[in-house]
Amino acid sequence: MPTVDVRRDELFAALNQTFTDEQFDELCFEFGLELDEVTSEKEMIAKEQGSDRAANASEEVIYKIDVPANRYDLLCIEGLVQSLLVFLQRNTAVQYRRVEPAEGQRQRIVIQPDTAKVRPHVVGAVLRNIQLDETRLKSFIKLQDKLHQNICRKRTLVAIGTHDLDTLEGPFSYEALPPEQIVFTPLSETKDFSAKELMTHYKGESHLKQYLHIIEDKPVYPVIYDKNRVVLSMPPIINGEHSKMTANTRNVFIECTATDLTKATIVLNILVTMFSMYCKEPFTVEAVDVQLVDGSVCTYPELKYRTESVPVAEINGKVGINEPAEKLSSVLTRMCLTSELSEDKKIIAVTIPPTRADVMHACDIVEDVAIAYGYNNIEFVLPQTCTIGKQLPMNKLTDLLRADVAQAGFTEALTFTLCSRADVSSSLLHPIESVPAVHIGNPKTLEFQVARTTLLPGILKTVASNRKVSLPLKLFEISDIVVRDEKSEVGAKNLRSLCAVHYGRRPGFEVMHGLLDRLMQLREVPCTKDGSGYCLEASSDPTYFPGRCASVMVRGEKIGTLAVLHPDVLKNFELNLPCAVLDLAMEPLL
């Protein structure tokens, strides 16, 4: 959950009411928030940088408030105050309006075709005649940082640029150019850099280096120019110094470039709704036109209000209350959701404001009813069902088998579900094309490229990490593996599997055979040759030593392998002693 830092005195002044810490903690709970910590700037700096740095810091009380990850409208003090005042029934929900410029035409952003190669979308808005000061400006910047880390996914989906419009001249051009051709003075610098030089310059900068990878390897970089070819920003890295905002800025131009247009419109809506309260005409936002590559024009911000209809019976049933429609409507009003009742008072039509991007379905409205009604006010009742909860049969079986395998002298290992492609293919002497592995679309490391199709690689890595332990080393694991399955809805399925190994100076094939006999005895599967029980049949597999590999057959179906590993497999996992393996599927034994 994101944490918002607000100064207590500033918050109480905006709410026009004071609270004790306990009272405010209770208010946060009632509103669905959590007062995480009561601290001060001095304490915060002392924790992060040491007591020496904190000597001259302020001792003003700061509240750290945990906010739900989907409540983007509560990530700044402005949003908190607006929402809490409505919740406390001191204000009504604000109505936001998109307005036309008082003079001249709308500002326009023209998207050039090459932006499709790197970051295809842009939206914009203008906050006209805004009254800022140092405190409000810091809050504005903090909100951008919170959004960048949250919905913007560290600027990969959306990057925000805010500019002093009075230093610029529209229309604006959103382009994508080779890095050598982009030259400007970046924010807080005094000289010009090319985009290529900036990539090197910011590699040692702790705040910005985490964003370089987003465009570093692209053939072109995104850039926004004004009419006079002044650079506004090079998203998602840095804004230009020329259009830097200050406390004296009176007209703010906001642009959000994105790979996801929906997220960009949400981010823009949040920014303008939170800070339009400081405009000369409060809660109004000046429209901006965006000309797309095909010549069509879209106007932003959208600031759409939409209506969601919810049956009164559904709300009462899901929350566990029995309240009339009028009471539910008044409860929703406290959550900034205005509503109207149908003639028969069985349906509530709820108006969703542009600040509430988290309300996507009727169930989100039901959740808000539960919050505003008060969880502590919902009566505890026994569920009206006749079902009995119990453990899944497969989980019960494997829990019992874990205990019995451990009693047989084996130590349980828990290994990673993800592994490298080599672990499930070339290291086991199989081509990757023959392995039904589920591949990760964007793996972060070479060690986590696919979901494991067998438990064997993880156990062998564990053995390799414990070679100094006294021999023989006997390990096992009972966990899920993942294989491709075209018949499955998601194209893959989980299978419960058991894998055990015996590593020592002798392979220990007979030890693994004994473990197999014990498992079958526990499952009451007899050893027969007529197909009614289990037996071993000679087989071959590149992973195992020729002539030392057998398939485990149960009622005529192969459910696993009992074998000695091939020397080349041992070498691939940096092992130098023989190793016997028992690998079984659990579903047939259920």
N, C-alpha and C positions, 0 to 999 in steps of 0.2 A: 504494500500500500504506500502511495506517496505521502510524504510528510511535509506539511506547510508550517513555516515559522512565522508567527505574527507577534507583534509587540502588544502586550496586554493592555496598556493604557490607551494605545491607538485604537485597538479593537473595541474597548469599552466605550470610548468617546464616540465612535461611529455608531454603536448600538444604543447610545444614550442611556446606558444602564451599567452599573457595576455588579460584579459577582464575586463571591469567594471562589477559591480554586475548586472546592468541592461542588459548589453550585454550577460553575461552568462545566465541570466534568460531567455532571448530571445532564446539563443541557445538551452537551455533545452526544451523550449516549442516546438521549431521546430523539436526536436528529439523525442518528445513524453514523456518527463520527466517534472518534476516541481521542481524548486528551492524553497524548503519549507521555509528555514530560513538561514540567515547569522548570525553566532554567533562566539563564541570562546570557547576554553577549559575552561577558567576561568568562563565565563558566564554559561556554562553547569554545571560545578561542583557547582557553587553558587545556581543554581536552584534546583539541586538534593540533595546537602548535606549541603548547607548553605555557607555564605560568608567567614566564618572562614577557612573552608577547602579549599577554592579557592584562598587564599592569595598568594600562591606560584605557582599557575597554569599559564600555558602559555596563552598569549593573541593573539596567532596566529589565523588568521581568519579560521573558519571552515564552509564549506557549507553542509547543510543538504538537500539531494536530494531525492525526492519521486520517487520510481521506480515501474513500473507496477509489480504486483505480479507474473506474468508468465515470466518475463525477469530475469531469474536466472543468466544470463551472465553479468548483470549490478550491481551485489550486492557487488562489490569491485572496488577499483580504477583502478586495472589492466584491468578489463572488460570495465569500462567506457572509459578509455583512448583509448583502441583498437577500440572500436565502434565509438567514436567521431572522431578519426583521419580518419577513413574510411568515416564517414558522411561528414566531412569537405573536403574530396577528397584529403587528403594528403598521405594516405596509401591505399593499396589494401587489400582486405580481406585475412586474414592469412589462410594458408593451414596447417592443423595439421596432423602429421604422427605418426603411431605406429611403433616402431622399435624393433629390437631384441637386446639382451644384447651383448655388445662388447666382453665380455669374459664369457664362461660358458653357462649354460642353463638358461631358464626363471625361475623366482621365481614361486613357486607353493603353492596354498592353497588347502588342502584336507578337504572336508566337511564330518563330521562323522554323522551317521544316527540319533542320538538323537537330533540334532539341529532342526529337523522337529517339535519337541514338543514346541519350543519356538520362533525360529527365523531362518527360513530355508535357507536363501540366503546370499551369500557373493560374492563380486567382489573386484578386486584389481588392482593396477598399481604401477609403480615406476617412480619417477622423478629423473633422474640420473645427477650427476654433477651440481646440482642447486646452484646458488649463492644467499645466503640469507644474510640479515642483520636484525637488530632489527625492522626497519620499515616494511620490507617485511614480516617478521615473524608475526608481529601483524596483518597485512592485511590478511595473510593466516588464522590465527585463527578467525578473524572477519568474514571472508567469511564462515567458517564452522558454526559459530554461526547463521549467517543469514540463511543458508541453513537448519540448524536444526529447526529453528523456522518457516520456510516457507514450502518448498516442503517436508521436512522430517516429518512435523506435530509433532514437539516437540519430535523427535526421535522415535515416534511410528512406522513410516514406514521405516525409514533409520537412522542408526547411523554411524557417520564417525570416523575413527581412523587414525591418522597420526603418523608415527614413524621414528626414525633415523635408517635406514637400516644397517648402519655400526655397530650398537650395537647388531644386531640380526643375526641369521643364519637360512636360509630356508632348507627344505620346512616347511611350516606353517600348523598347524592343527586347524581346526575350530570345536570345540566340545561343548557339553552341559553336564554339570556335576552337581551333588548335591552341593548346596552352601558350605557345610562343607569341600568339597574336593578342592575348589578353594582358594588358598592362594598366595598372592603376595603383593608387595608394590605399592599402588596406587599413582597416580600423586600427587606431592607436599607433600607426606608423607615420613616419615623416617623409618617406621617399617612395618612389614607384618601384613595383616589383612586377615581373611577368608571372603568369600563373604557374609556370614551371619552377621558377625561383621560389615561389611561395610554398610549394610542396616540400621543398628542401628546408626552407626557413622554419616551417611549422612542425617539422619532425621532432624537434626538441621542446615543443610547447605542450605542456601537460593537458591544457583544456581542448586544444584544437586537433592534436595529432590523432585522436580517436576517430575523427571524421574523414581523414585524408583518403582512406581506402575506398570510400564510396565512389569517387571519380578518378582516383589516381591512375588507374590502368585504362581509362577510357581514351579513345582517339581525340575526342573533343570535350571541352569543359563548358558547362552552362554559364551564362553571364547575362546581366540585365543592364541595358544602356538607356539613357534618356535621349531626348531629341538632339542634344549637343554632344552625344557620344561620351557622356560622363558615366562611369561605371557605378551603378547602385550596389551591386553585390555579385559575388561569384558563389552561388549556392552549390552545395550546402556548407561551404567552408567559412566565408567571411564576408562582411559588408564593406563598403567603401568608406573611407574617412570623410569624403566630400559631403555626404548626406547624413553624417552622424547626428543622432538625436541628442538633445540636451534638455535641461529643465525649462529652457526658453522656447523650445519648439512649440509652435501653435497649430501647425497642420501636419498630420502624420500620414504618410503613404505606406501602406502595408502590402507586401507581396509574399505569397507562399508558393514556392515551387514544389513539385511532388511527382512521385511515381504512382501515387494512388489519389485520384481526384476526389473521391468521397472523403478521405481523411483530410485532404486539403481544405475542403469546404467546412468541415467541422472545426478545424483549427482556426480558420478565419472567423467563423461565427463566434467562437469563444473569445478570441482576442477583442473583437470590436464590441461585443455585448458587455464585456467586463469593464472596458475603459471609455465607452461612449457616455458613461455617467458624468464624465468630466468635461464634455463638450458644452459649448455655449447653449445649444439646444440639446438637453440631455436625452440620451438613448436614441439618437439618430445617427445614421451612418451614411456617408456619401457613396453612391454607387460608382463602380469602375467597370468599364467594358473590356472584355478579353476577346481579341480577334484570333480565331483558330486558324490553322494552316489552310483549311478549305475555304476560308473567307467568311464563314459564319461567325456570329458574335454572341457571346454569353455575358450576362451581367452578374456581378458579384458585389457584396455578399448576398447569398440567397435569403437568409433570415426567414425561412419558411415556417409557418405554423401549420400543423396538421392535426387531424382529429382521429382519435381511436375510441371505438365504442366497446364498452365492457358491460356484460350483464351484472346486475346487482347481486344475483344469486351466486354467480361465479366468484365475486369478490368475497362475499360472506363465507362461502364454502371453503375457499382456499386459505383465508386468514384464520378461520375458525371462530367467527363472531356472528352475531345476528342483529345487524343495525339497519335502520331505514335508509333509503336512498339519499335523503337530505343530509343525514349525518355523514355518510360516506363522501358526499360532494364537498361538504365543509372540511373534512379531513384532507381531501386531495388539494384543496385550495391552500392549505398550509405548506404544501410541497411545491408551490408555484405551478400547479396544474389546475387551471380553471376548467369548469365542467358545466354541462347542462343535462337536465333530466328529460327523458322521453315522457310523452303524455301519460303513459301508464306507470311511470316511475320504475320500470323494470330494467331500463338501459341507461347507463351514464355515458355521455359523449364527452371525452376528455380532450382538451386542446393541449398539444405538446409544443412548448416554446422552442426556439432555436438553441437555447442554452442546454437543453436536456437531450443530448445525443445518445444518452444511455438508455432512454426509453424507446425500445425497438419493438415491443410486443405487449400484449395485454398483461402478461405476467409481471412485467416491470411496473405497471400501474398498481397491480395488487401488492407488490412489495412496498411501494410508497405508502399505500393505505396502512399496511402493517406497521411501518415505521412511525407514521404520524399518529396512528391510533394508540401506539405504545405496546411493545411486546409484553411489558409487565401487566398490561390491562387485559390481555387475552387469557381467558379462563383455561386452566389445565383440564383436559378430558382424556379419557381412554380412547384409543382409535376404535372406530366402529368396523373392525375387520375380524375375520376368523382365521387368518393365516398364522403360521408358526415359522419363525426364522430359524434357519439351520445352516450349517456349513455346506459349501458345495461338495459333492461327492469326490471330485478330483482333488480338491484341496485336503479333504479328510484323508484320502488314500495316501497322498504324498507326505503329509505330516506324519502318518504312522510309519511309512517306509523310511523316512529320515531317521527316526529313532532306531529302527531295526538295523539299518546299514551302519549307523554309528556304533551300535552294540557289537557289530561284526568286526570292529577294529578300524573303521575308516573315519577320516576327519572331513567334515563338511567344508566346502569352499563356496563363496558367493562371488561370482565374477561379473564383469560388465556385459550388458545385453548387446552393446555395439562393439564392433571390432573392425579391423582393416580388411580390405578385399583379399589381401594375400593370406590372412589367417584362415579364411574359409575356402581358399582355392589353391594357390601355388604352394603354400606351406604344407598342405595336405596332399599335394601332388595331383590336384584336379584343376582343369582349366576353368576360369571364372565363368565362361559361357554355360558350363554344365551345372552350375550351382544355382538353385532357385532362390537367390538372395534378394532381399529388399534393400535397395540402395538409397542412401541419404542424398537428398537433392543438393544440399549445400553444406557438405561436411566441414567442420571447423578445423579438424586435425586429421592426419593420416591414420590415426589409431581408431577413429570412429567414422568409418565410411559405409558400413552395411550393418544390418541386424544379423546376429549370429544364426546360422542354420544348424549348428551343432554346438554342444557344450564343450567339446574336446579342446579347441584352441585355448579357451580361458583357463581350463584346468592345467594344460601343459605349461602355460605361462606362469601359473601359480607354482607348479613344480620347479620350474627354472629359477624362480625367485627364492626357493627354499631348499636349494641343493645342499646346503650345509647342515640341514637337519639329518639326524641319524636315519639310516636306511633300514628296511625299505620304507618308502613314503607311499601311504595309501590315502588317496583323496577321492571325494565324490561330490556331485552337485545334482540337485533335482530342481529344475527351473524350466521356464518357457524358452523355446526357440521360435523363430519367425521364418516362414517360407512363403513364397509367392503362391497365390491361389486365384486363378482367373474366375472361378465360380463364386468367390467371396465378394461381398458388396464393396469392400475396400481394396480388393486385389491381393490380400495377404491374410494369413491366419496364424494364430499362436498354437503351438503344440507343446504339451508338457513332456519333458524328457529327463531320463536319468543317465548320468555318465560317471563311471568310476575308473580309476587307474591304479596300477601297482607298479611303482618305479623302484628298481633296486639292481643288485648285481645279477639277479636272475629275473627273467620276465614275470614270473608269477602267474602264468596262464592258469594253473590249477587253482590258485587262490581266487581268481576272477570267476572260474567255473563254479567254485564252491559258493561264491556270492550269488551267482545266477540261480543255483539250485535252492538257496535259502529264500530268495525272492519268490520263486515259483511255489515253494512250499507254503509261504505265507499267503499267497493268492490261491492256494489249493488247486494248482494246475499240475497234473501228474506228468512224469517223464515217460512218454510213449513214442512208438514209431508208427502208429496207425493214423496219426493226424488228429487224435482227440485231445492230446495234451501238448507238451512242448518237446522239442528235440533240436539238435544242431545239425546243420548241413554245410558241407564244405563250400566255400565261395571265394571270390577274389575281388580285391579292391586295391587301387594303387596306394592308398594310405597305409595299408598293412603288409606285413611280411608275407611273401608267397608261401603257401602251404601252412600258414599259421593264422588263417582267417576262417571264421565260421559264422553263418547266419543263424540267428535265433528264431526258430519257427514256432508259432503258437497257433494251434488249430489250423495249420496249413498256411498261415500268413506270416510273412517276415516282419518282426517287430524290432529287430536290432542286430548288433554285431558283437561277437566275442573274438578278440584277435590280439596279435602282437604288432606293435607299430613298426613301420618300415624304418630302417636306419636313416634314410634321407629326411624323413619327417622329424626324427629326433634331432638331427643336425640343424634343421630349420628353426627349431625351438631352443637351440643351444643346450641340448641334453646329450649325454654321452654314455648312458646306461640303458639296458633294455626296459621296455615298458609294455605292460598288457592293459587292454582296454575292454570295458563292458559298456556298450551304448544301447539304451533301450528307449522305445516310445512307451509312454504311460497309458495312453487312451485304450489300447487293446486289453490292458490288464484291469481296467476299471470294473 
